[in-house]
Amino acid sequence: MFRKLKGTIEIDTFLMSCRIIGRLFDRALFSESLRLLRQSWSFETVRATFIPTPKNKIVSSLWRDYGFSAESGGNVESYTCPVKDLNVPFPQIMELVESL
């Protein structure tokens, strides 16, 4: 779920099943979501947060892997990234197919 705040897109929720982690589906989903958002919204920055728990430790570096920089620490980690610096290309091994 995304929210637009002036020239920034805030990622409110980005949920994934543990079954897709490491299979590049997260990158495909994120990349395609941003592509679709760019068709409707103008934005220069993307922000995200991460609340560390024992169950989500496996994705603790997700935002950094995508090119985000940490803004702060504590119980809630905040990240930001200019759109031009995002490192989330759509995976070459996947293909989007539109159906009727």
LOSE-510139 format. One record per residue (C-alpha): residue in one letter; residue number from 1; x, y, z. Coordinates in nm, 4 decimals. Example, Ala and Ser with C-alpha at 12.3 -4.5 7.8 and 13.67 -1.06 7.14 Angstrom:
<pts>
PT residu num       c1       c2       c3
PT      a   1   1.2300  -0.4500   0.7800
PT      s   2   1.3670  -0.1060   0.7140
</pts>
This chain:
<pts>
PT residu num       c1       c2       c3
PT      m   1   0.0000   0.0000   0.0000
PT      f   2   0.1329   0.3379  -0.0991
PT      r   3   0.0491   0.6900   0.0106
PT      k   4   0.1420   1.0114  -0.1719
PT      l   5   0.2760   1.2983   0.0365
PT      k   6   0.3667   1.5896  -0.1933
PT      g   7   0.6680   1.4697  -0.3993
PT      t   8   0.7164   1.1567  -0.1899
PT      i   9   0.5647   0.8116  -0.2022
PT      e  10   0.5400   0.6456   0.1358
PT      i  11   0.5239   0.2678   0.1467
PT      d  12   0.2652   0.2011   0.4121
PT      t  13   0.2627  -0.1791   0.3848
PT      f  14   0.4686  -0.4268   0.1827
PT      l  15   0.3721  -0.7786   0.2878
PT      m  16   0.5292  -1.0951   0.1534
PT      s  17   0.4848  -1.4622   0.2197
PT      c  18   0.8002  -1.6377   0.3374
PT      r  19   0.7530  -1.8686   0.0388
PT      i  20   0.8463  -1.5939  -0.2089
PT      i  21   1.1466  -1.4483  -0.0291
PT      g  22   1.4626  -1.5093  -0.2274
PT      r  23   1.2730  -1.5907  -0.5477
PT      l  24   1.2775  -1.2342  -0.6861
PT      f  25   0.8992  -1.1985  -0.6688
PT      d  26   0.9393  -0.9175  -0.4151
PT      r  27   1.1459  -0.7235  -0.6695
PT      a  28   0.8942  -0.7905  -0.9460
PT      l  29   0.6053  -0.6752  -0.7268
PT      f  30   0.7849  -0.3633  -0.6056
PT      s  31   0.9196  -0.2688  -0.9488
PT      e  32   0.5818  -0.3106  -1.1183
PT      s  33   0.4023  -0.1223  -0.8398
PT      l  34   0.6333   0.1773  -0.8844
PT      r  35   0.5918   0.1636  -1.2633
PT      l  36   0.2141   0.1787  -1.2235
PT      l  37   0.2343   0.4579  -0.9658
PT      r  38   0.4475   0.6680  -1.2031
PT      q  39   0.1622   0.6582  -1.4551
PT      s  40  -0.0673   0.8412  -1.2115
PT      w  41   0.1528   1.0242  -0.9602
PT      s  42   0.4552   1.2481  -0.9856
PT      f  43   0.7137   1.1801  -0.7145
PT      e  44   1.0860   1.2088  -0.6600
PT      t  45   1.1405   1.0179  -0.3361
PT      v  46   1.0245   0.6910  -0.1849
PT      r  47   1.0095   0.6345   0.1917
PT      a  48   0.9674   0.3137   0.3870
PT      t  49   0.9796   0.1854   0.7425
PT      f  50   1.0761  -0.1466   0.8917
PT      i  51   0.9733  -0.2707   1.2358
PT      p  52   1.2172  -0.5469   1.3337
PT      t  53   1.0670  -0.8613   1.4847
PT      p  54   1.2015  -1.2163   1.5183
PT      k  55   0.9721  -1.3314   1.2371
PT      n  56   1.0783  -1.0714   0.9771
PT      k  57   1.4527  -1.0766   1.0410
PT      i  58   1.5033  -1.2490   0.7038
PT      v  59   1.4044  -0.9269   0.5219
PT      s  60   1.5819  -0.6827   0.7517
PT      s  61   1.8105  -0.5624   0.4697
PT      l  62   1.5354  -0.5365   0.2053
PT      w  63   1.5202  -0.1561   0.1851
PT      r  64   1.9005  -0.1224   0.1843
PT      d  65   1.9178  -0.3880  -0.0916
PT      y  66   1.6771  -0.1759  -0.2964
PT      g  67   1.9013   0.1322  -0.2655
PT      f  68   1.7387   0.3039   0.0338
PT      s  69   1.9401   0.4843   0.3020
PT      a  70   1.8589   0.4559   0.6716
PT      e  71   1.7315   0.7742   0.8342
PT      s  72   1.7125   0.6582   1.1942
PT      g  73   1.7258   0.3561   1.4212
PT      g  74   1.5317   0.2351   1.7207
PT      n  75   1.2199   0.0207   1.7226
PT      v  76   1.1140   0.1544   1.3828
PT      e  77   1.3752   0.1914   1.1106
PT      s  78   1.3059   0.4639   0.8538
PT      y  79   1.4462   0.4605   0.5020
PT      t  80   1.4390   0.6969   0.2067
PT      c  81   1.5561   0.6838  -0.1527
PT      p  82   1.5416   0.9223  -0.4468
PT      v  83   1.3601   0.7443  -0.7306
PT      k  84   1.6664   0.7816  -0.9538
PT      d  85   1.8759   0.5811  -0.7025
PT      l  86   1.6388   0.2856  -0.6618
PT      n  87   1.8016  -0.0479  -0.7371
PT      v  88   1.4948  -0.2600  -0.8128
PT      p  89   1.4846  -0.3644  -1.1772
PT      f  90   1.2150  -0.6046  -1.2862
PT      p  91   1.3760  -0.9534  -1.2784
PT      q  92   1.4869  -1.0754  -1.6207
PT      i  93   1.3700  -1.4301  -1.5421
PT      m  94   1.0075  -1.3156  -1.5072
PT      e  95   0.7578  -1.1930  -1.7602
PT      l  96   0.4388  -0.9940  -1.7114
PT      v  97   0.1520  -1.1332  -1.9132
PT      e  98  -0.1786  -0.9514  -1.9406
PT      s  99  -0.4880  -1.1616  -1.9775
PT      l 100  -0.8493  -1.0741  -2.0417
</pts>
